[in-house]
Amino acid sequence: MGKLLYKPFGLLFGALGGVLAGAVFKQVWKAVGGEEEAPSATDEERSWREVLPAAALQGAIFAVVKAAVDRGGAAGVRRLTGTWPT
């Protein structure tokens, strides 16, 4: 039962987590990169040295936010149902 309850909430929290991760990345990039926007991989004017670190930072932030959201959602389901969703 916990698994069925978790799925719709997991999808919703995943979408919200993506929005949150995007906002966090934008703020971190402003502080680290000193620019409003991170370099795009297809921007011909940007070098590999600019694009790859930005992509790595973005990926790390998205992974951490996703793990936190997934873990928090599973813990919430356990509090409600008494079982961990697997």
N, C-alpha and C positions, 0 to 999 in steps of 0.2 A: 504494500500500500504506500509506503514512504517513497518508493521509486516513482510511482504514478503521480504522487503529489509534487515531487521535486521537479519533474520534467517541465511543466509549463512555467513554473517559477524560475527554473534554471535558464530557460530561454529568455525570459524577460530580464532577469538579472544580468545575463550575458550581454544583452543589447545595452542596458544601462551602464554596465562596466566598460563597454567599448567607448561610449560617450565620455565617461569619466576618465578613462585612460588617454583619450585624445586631448582632453583639457589639461590633464597633468603634463603630458608630453609638451604641449604648446608652452606652458609656463616654464618647464625645465629647459626647453630649448632657448627660450628668451634669455634665461640666466646663463646658460652654458655657451650658447652660440652667439649671443649678442644680437640676434636678428628676430624679427617677428615670425618669419616662416622658415621652416627647415628646408634644406635643399631637396629638390625633387630628383629622383634617379634619372629622369629623362631630360633634365635641364642641361643643355649642351654647354652652357657657360660655367657649370660647376665641375670641379675635379673629383676624381675617385676619393681623394683624401677628405673631401667635404661630404660627399654623399654617404659613404659607407659608415663612418662613425654615427652620423645622424640616424641611419637605418638601424644600426645596432642598438642605440639608445632607445629608439622608438619600440623596437621589438622587446627589449628588456622591460620597459615600462608596461607594455601591453600584457606580457606574460605574468608579471607580478600582480597587476590588477585583476587579471582573469583568475589566477590562483586564489587570491583573497576573496573574490566574489563567489567562486565555486565552493570554497571551504566554508565561508559564512552561510551560504545557502544550505549546504549539507548539515551544518550544525543546527540551523534553524529548523530543518525538517526533523532532526533527531529530537529537538526540544518539543516539537508539536506531536510527533508520533511515537517517540520512544525508540525508534530504529534508525540506523544510519542508511541513507540511500546508496545502494550499490548497483 
